[in-house]
Amino acid sequence: MVMALASKIIDEIGFVDMVNKAIEWDPSRWLLSPGLHAKAIALSTFTDMRSPLTKIPERLSGHDLDFLLEEGAASALGSFSLGRALERIGESGPNSIFQQLAFSAFQLYDIPAGRAQPDASTISFYGDYDGFGEEEGASALKIEQGYNKDNRPKCKQVVIGKITNEHGIPIVCDSLDGATSDVEWNRVALGYLRELQGSGHYADAIYVADSKLMVEDIVSELGKSGPRFVSRCPASFDDKLEHRAISRALSGGAWEGIGPLSESKNATSYKAASFIEPVCGRPMRVVVLHSTSKAEGAQRALGKKDEALKPLAKAMESKEFKCEADALLEIGRFKAMKAAELHTIDASVVKTVIKKWARGRRKAGATPISTTEKYTVKVNGIERGDSACLDSIERESCFVLVSNAVDIGSKELLQIYKGQQAVENSFRMLKEPQLASVIYLESPGRIEALLMVLSFSLLVRAIVQLLLRRGLEKHEEESPGEDLMVGWGGRKLKSPTYKLFYEHSFNCAYIREGPGSCSFSWSSDKTRNFVSTLLALMGFSVESLLN
């Protein structure tokens, strides 16, 4: 069922024709077009097999390729021809091909693009890649060793950069050298967005990035020529702008109650203080946000500091010093510790005189042979400094957003910024074993082409999720109170995902009955109800997928 749905969406977008038109190929030399080879790779990511992507035919065995692709496809599909198709796509600019496909999908399904959310992740490879791509020249994609995004060392990797909309649907996909940093990707991504907006696409999109965006030259240029952006201010940026903004807000800022952003019982509540001030020489919106969850975290951190001081104080009391000055230095060192910065320490020096006597019974008036002195520290009490602790908790409860969109309210800016999770979830799918397991390819162009096709498969998954949620929203508007009990475990449907549809339709299959004729096999009536309902939300039916 998932394969049939994916094939339907891929065909509606026009994937095969766009790929074939974008590359140079001779139909007389191909049993199956390059576009259909690329579609086969995309479809293979919707299977449940964990075999490497180098074995596409094996991954698709058991599926009716004559139905999914075209008659004769099963016998024409092979590893050599798949590699050749990727070679041709790689030579023709896979990134530009992806942009055309994405634009087609956005138009076809009326997908909004109010946000442009960048992120970069690593894809690791196995094999010998020493000198890889040298013959292609300096512009070739480089597989390089390093820590990947999961903090695994010495990975042979490339970086894949994406820009998605607010629903996690990719707008841009680019393959980058394995050592590309997040800051470098932001520069490249902004170039893509400016180019797209200059051609009339995604004109109103606001660029939503994490604190890696906040580099002086980037922010200065954004303030000068756009596009609109919102990002979190790091502690060291622009002469400690974050510290200054929080101080200004806490010392008399006009706080605006925002409240929680969701209906969850334990949802974080926010309040905001906002003002316009120069950032990197440009007037920008600075929003200080106070978070209840960060406040709770600051309280817990303070409690941990209290507990951490107790063993440290005991350790200090166990030390002996030869003079009072050394003991006083130890007290000063203890008070200066990071863990004690918010506490008042009451400690004193205790002097002990140790006398040594001669052996035997002491006579009246006898004096000791020698006397020595030792000094120890006595901790009389440790108390929190109320004002210092309160100030620390308030500061730790705040974070700062910066934006050149001075016309957008504080709550909307916060909602926009918090939407970054969509692109992170998208990357999580890209790194699943069935999407990107062991990959061994012969040239940088093939790798770029493969990553483009993998990103397109994510676009299809994201479209499935968008159509499900759009359909559920329409159902709730038209039939209020009529719950659809087709969610996980037969519960009420809420925020449906691609994975929900995949799990419900796992044991369903279409059966070829003859040329151009298919029927469908359901594992149970319950499954038929679940899957049919979800398909209807997306505007499809079993019959529409088979025709």
KOLLO-856801 format. One record per residue (C-alpha): residue in one letter; x, y, z. Coordinates in steps of 0.5 Angstrom, whole numbers, plus 500, padded with zeros to 3 digits. Each point is the difference from the previous one (the first is absolute). Last residue first. Layout:
<rs>
aXYZ;...
</rs>
This chain:
<rs>
n489506477;l502496506;l501506504;s493503498;e497494502;v503499507;s497507501;f504507500;g498507503;m505500506;l494499505;a497495495;l507496501;l500500507;t493498501;s501494495;v506498504;f497499506;n494497498;r503495496;t505499506;k494498504;d497496494;s506496501;s507498496;w497504494;s502497493;f498505494;s499499493;c504501493;s498501493;g505503494;p502493498;g497495504;e498498508;r506504503;i499500507;y501506505;a502500507;c498501507;n505498506;f503506501;s494505499;h499502507;e507501502;y502504493;f494504502;l502502507;k507501497;y498505495;t497504506;p494502503;s499505505;k494497504;l496495498;k496497506;r502493502;g500494496;g507498503;w503506497;g495504496;v494498496;m495501505;l497506496;d496505504;e494503498;g499506505;p501505495;s498497493;e502506494;e505503504;e503494503;h500496494;k504506497;e505500505;l501492499;g501501493;r505506501;r504495505;l500494495;l502504494;l506503504;q502493502;v500497493;i503507497;a506499506;r501493497;v500502493;l505505502;l504495504;s501496493;f502506497;s506501505;l502492498;v500502493;m504506501;l505496504;l500495495;a502505494;e505504505;i503493501;r500498493;g504507498;p505499505;s502493497;e500493501;l495498505;y500496506;i494501505;v499496506;s493503504;a497506497;l492499500;q499494502;p505501506;e497506503;k504506498;l495504496;m494499505;r504504505;f502505495;s492501499;n499500508;e505506500;v497504495;a493500503;q504501507;q501507498;g493503501;k502503507;y503506496;i493501497;q496499506;l505505504;l500505494;e492500500;k500501508;s505506499;g496503495;i502501493;d501507497;v508501502;a502494495;n507501501;s500495505;v504498507;l497495505;v503500507;f500495506;c497500507;s499496506;e508500501;r499507501;e494500505;i504494504;s506504501;d497506502;l496496505;c506497502;a504506501;s494504504;d499494505;g508498501;r499493502;e503498506;i506496502;g501499508;n506500505;v505497496;k506499504;v507500497;t506497503;y507503503;k505496503;e505502505;t506497503;t503500507;s506497502;i503496506;p494502505;t501504506;a500497507;g497504506;a499494504;k503494497;r497496495;r501492500;g504497495;r502502493;a501507498;w494504497;k498502493;k495506500;i495501494;v497507500;t493500496;k498506496;v493500497;v499505494;s493502498;a495499495;d493503498;i499499493;t494504496;h498497494;l499502493;e507499498;a501494504;a500494494;k505505496;m505500505;a502507503;k498498507;f504494500;r506503498;g499506505;i499495506;e507496497;l503507500;l498501508;a503493501;d507502497;a500506504;e499497506;c506496500;k502492499;f493498497;e496494501;k495497495;s493497503;e496506500;m501501493;a498493498;k494501504;a498507496;l501496494;p496495502;k494505502;l501504494;a498496494;e493499504;d498507500;k503501492;k495494499;g494504503;l502506495;a500496494;r493497502;q498508501;a503502493;g496494497;e494502503;a501507497;k502497493;s493496500;t497507502;s503504494;h501507500;l501503493;v505506499;v498502493;v505505496;r497503493;m505503496;p503506498;r507499496;g507502502;c502492502;v493501505;p497506501;e494500504;i493499500;f496498506;s496494503;a499497507;a497493499;k496495505;y500492499;s496494502;t503493499;a495495499;n498495505;k493498499;s501501492;e496505497;s506503496;l503507500;p500501507;g499507503;i502507496;g499505506;e504506498;w505503504;a502508500;g507500502;g503503506;s506497503;l499493497;a499502493;r506504500;s504495503;i498494495;a501505495;r507501502;h502493502;e497498493;l504506496;k507497503;d504505496;d497498493;f499492501;s503497506;a494497504;p497497493;c494504498;r494495497;s498501493;v495504496;f500502493;r498504494;p504500494;g503505500;s504506497;k503504505;g498496507;l501493497;e507503497;s502502508;v497493502;i505497495;d506504502;e499500507;v499492501;m493498503;l498495495;k503494505;s495503505;d494495497;a497502493;v493503498;y500504493;i493503499;a497498494;d496505496;a503500493;y500492500;h501501493;g500506496;s507499496;g503505505;q497496506;l503493497;e507504499;r500503507;l498493503;y506496497;g505506502;l497499507;a501493500;v507501497;r502504506;n496496505;w504494498;e507503501;v497502507;d498493501;s507497498;t502497494;a505494501;g497495497;d499504493;l493502498;s494497497;d494505499;c492499501;v496506500;i492501501;p500494504;i493498504;g501501507;h493503501;e502507502;n504500493;t507496499;i507502499;k505495499;g507498501;i504493499;v507500503;v504494497;q503495504;k506495501;c499499508;k506501504;p496501507;r493499501;n497507503;d493498498;k501506495;n506497497;y507501503;g505500494;q503497494;e498503493;i497498494;k501506495;l495502495;a503503494;s501507498;a508499501;g501495494;e496494498;e506496500;e501501507;g493498502;f502495505;g508500502;d499495505;y492498500;d501493502;g494497503;y494502504;f496506500;s497505505;i495505499;t500506504;s495505502;a499508498;d494504502;p496506497;q493502501;a496504495;r494502503;g493503497;a500495494;p493497500;i499494495;d495500495;y500493498;l502501493;q504506501;f504498506;a501493496;s503504494;f504504504;a503494503;l502497494;q503506497;q504501506;f502493499;i502500493;s505506502;n503496506;p501494495;g504505495;s501496493;e506496501;g497497507;i494498496;r504496495;e504496505;l494498504;a497497494;r506497498;g500497507;l493497500;s502497493;f506496503;s496498506;g494497496;l493502498;a498498493;s497493502;a495503505;a499506496;g497496494;e493504500;e501506504;l502503507;l495498506;f496495496;d506497496;l504500507;d495496503;h503499507;g503494502;s507502499;l501507501;r505500505;e504495496;p500504494;i502506504;k506497503;t505506500;l495503505;p502495505;s495495503;r496502506;m493498496;d494503502;t499503494;f498508499;t508501498;s499496494;l495504497;a505506499;i505495497;a495498495;k498507499;a507501498;h500494495;l494503497;g503507499;p506496497;s495497495;l500492499;l503496495;w505506498;r504501494;s494502495;p498505505;d506504500;w502504506;e502507502;i496502506;a495505503;k495497495;n500493503;v500503507;m494504499;d496495496;v502495506;f498504506;g493503497;i497502507;e494496498;d505494499;i504500506;i493501504;k497494497;s507496501;a500502507;l493497501;a501494496;m506498504;v497502507;m494495498;
</rs>
